[in-house]
Amino acid sequence: MKKLKTIIIDDEPDCVKILALQLQQHCDVVEVVATCTDSQLGLLNIQKLKPDLVFLDIEMPRMNGLQLLEQLEEVSFSLVFVTAYDRYAVQAFRYSAIDYLLKPVETDELLDAVQKVSGLHRTSTSQINYLKEQLVEGENKQPSRLALPYQNGVTFVELTSILYCEADSNYTKFTLMDGQTYIVAKTLREIQMTLESSHFLRIHRQFLINLNGIMQVIQKPEGLFVELRNQRCYPVSRSQKDRLIEKMQRP
């Protein structure tokens, strides 16, 4: 199996050492070809070594992670940001569909991140640009679009255009208001963590819906259902009945 040439860029030496050790011990598919505590040196190594994967800190002196990426003609590698916790930054990562790890990095989360990026497309410039927009706006503005990485690339959809999301093992099927569908390599749990801060609710273990897409709520002998704009009915689990009613009553 071809190994992923990997570069770690972080201004904290201890973080670099620990991450490199975790990769060496637990990720056979990864070969760390350079570690950098200086962002300028990190940029030079990316240009010289042409890695498959880069772990990149955002907050660094002189040139931060996003400024480093701006110096590249193109991002030709998979990208995983490593950052200290900031809930607005985390929201921006999720809406941009860019992988991230929170410090201190947990080994299980690191393995998940490597597994995700090893079989997917490279991080796109459009994703990075959208991430920058979200980080600049921070808490002042709720994101209006969501990046959907799928087999043929990445598309951005307006949140208002999403009708519902359906669990399909480790994938999620997005169905839009116009009937168009996308299969995304993320679990419904991951999508739920992103969208439930907006006007969405997971009504059932299999379905997450746009509350604005509800036509009517129907009580049947077998339980509660919602009819969406596609004129199909979806079950509401008993545990989510009260949350559905509460959310629908909000302005």
N, C-alpha and C positions, 0 to 999 in steps of 0.2 A: 504493500500500500504506500502510495506517495505521501510523504509527510508534508505538513503545512509549515512553510518557512514563516517564522513568527518573530515579531519585534515587540518589545515592551518599552513604552516611553512614559516615564513618571518622574517627577522631580524629587520624590521621596525614596531614597536608596533602600530603606527597609521594605517598602512596598514592592519595589522591583525584585529584590532578592526573594521575598516570600512567594510572589507570584511565579517567578521562574522555577522555584523549587516545587511548587504545587504542580506546575505543568510537567516538569521532569518526572515527578513521581506518579502522576495519575493520568497523563494524556500522552499515550504512545504515538498518536497521530501528529503531535506537535513537535517541531524542532525549533528551539529558540536560537536564532542566528545573531541577535544583537539585543542588548539592554542599554537603555539610555536614560540618564537623569537630567539631560539638557535637551530642550525641545529643538534647538538648532541642529544638534548632532542627530537627534531622532529623524529630522527631516532629511538630512544628508544620507542616513542609512536607508531610509525608505527609497530614495532615488537611486541609490547604489545597489541595494540588495533585492529590490522588487519583491517584497514579501507577499505571502498569501493571506496573512492575518496580522493585524496590529492591535495590541492592547494600548489604549491611549488615555492618559489622564486629561481632564478638561482644564483644571486650574493649575497653571504653571507660570512661573515668572518669565518676564520678557516676551514670550510668545506662548499663548495658551493653545490647547488642543485644536480648537476651531480655527485659530489663525494659522496654525501649522497646515491644516488641510487646505486652506486657501492658497498656500504656496505651491500646491501640486497642480499640474495640468489636468490630471484626472485621478480619481480614487480607484485604483485597480486591484484592491484587496478587500477582504472582509474586515469589518471594523467592530471592535467592542470597546466602548468607553468604560473607564474605571473611575469612579467618583465617590466623594463623600456624599452622604444623604442630603438631598434637598428635594422636597416634594414637588416643587415646580419643575425642577430639572427632570425628575423621574417621569412626570406627566409628559414632558416634551419628548423624552426618549420613547415612551409608549406610543404617542400619537405619530411619531416619525417612523415607528417600526425599526428603530436602531437598537441593537443589543447593548446592554450595559450591565455592569457589576458594581455593587456597593461595597465600599471599604468598611471593615476588613472583609476580604473576599472569602466566601464560604466555598469549600471544595466542591460540594454538590452543585452549587450554582455555576461554578467555573466549568464543570463537566457539561452541564446543560448548554452553556453558551457555546462551547467548542463544538458540541454535537450539532447545534443549530446552524452555525456558520459554515461548517465543513461541507455541507451538501447544498448550500444555497447560493444565490447570485451575490455578486459583490454589492457593497453598500453604494447606493446611487448618489450623484450630486444633488438631485432633487430632494432626497431624504435629508441630507446634511443641511441644505438651505432651509428646509422647513424646520429642522431642529433649531437652527440659529434664530429663526423668526420667533419660535415659541420661547426660547430662552430670553430673548430681548423683551418680549411682552410679559413674561412671567405671570404673576397672579392677576394682572390687569385685564386679561382677555382669555376666555375659554376657547380652546382650539375649535375650529369649525370644520376641519378636514381630518381624515385618517389615512395614513399610508397603508396600502395593502400589498405586501410582497407576495407574489404568486409565481407560478411556474415560468411565465414568460417575461417577468420583470416586476416593476412596481407601478401601481396606479394610486392616485389620490382620489378619495370619494368624499363628498360632503356628508356630514353626519346626518343631515336631514334627508339624504337620499337612501339611507339604509333602512330597510323594512324590518328584517330580523336576521339573527345569526343562529346557526344550528351546529351542535357538536357532532363531530364525525371522528371518533377516536382522538388522535393527537392533532387533528386538523379542525378547522372551523369553516363552514360554508356561509358566505355572506350572500344574502338575497336583497337586491335593491328594489326601490319602489317601482322601477320600470321592468322588473323581472330579470335583469341581468344578474349573473352569479359569479362569485370568485371563491376559490378554495385557497385558504391561507394556512401555512404550517405553524399555527399557534392553537393552543387549546382554548376551549370556550372560557375556561377560568381566566386565562390571560386577557382575553378580550373583555370579559366582565370587569376586571380590575381597571381597564382603561375607560370603558364607556359608561359604567354606572354612575360616574360623576356628572354625566350629562343626562338626557331624558331617555334613559334606557333602563330596563329591568330584566333580570334573569327570572323568568316566570316558572321555569321547569329545569331539571338537570340538562335537558337537551336544547332549550330555547332561550335566547336573549332577544327581547323585542324593543323596537322603537315605540314608546308610548304614544307618540303622535300618529302612529300608523294604525291605532285601534279604531275599528268601526263600531263595535259593540262588545259588551261583556255578556256571556250567556251562561245561565245555570242549567246544566243537564243532569239527568239522574246519576250519571257516572262522575260528575264533578263540575268545576268551573272551567270555562273556556273563554278565550278572546278571539274575536273575528277581526282579522287584519284587512288592509286595503286590497289584498289579493283575493278576498272573499273566502279565505280558508280559515279554519278554526285551529287553535293551538291550546293545549292543556295548561292550566295553572295548578301548580302543586299546592297542597293544603298549607304548607309552610310559607308560601309566598302570597297567599290570598290577601292578608292584611296589608302587606307592603304595596301590593298592586293598588288597592283601594286608597291607601294613603297618598301614593304618588300621583294618582289620577285626580285627587282633590286639590293638589297644589296648583297655583296659577302658572 
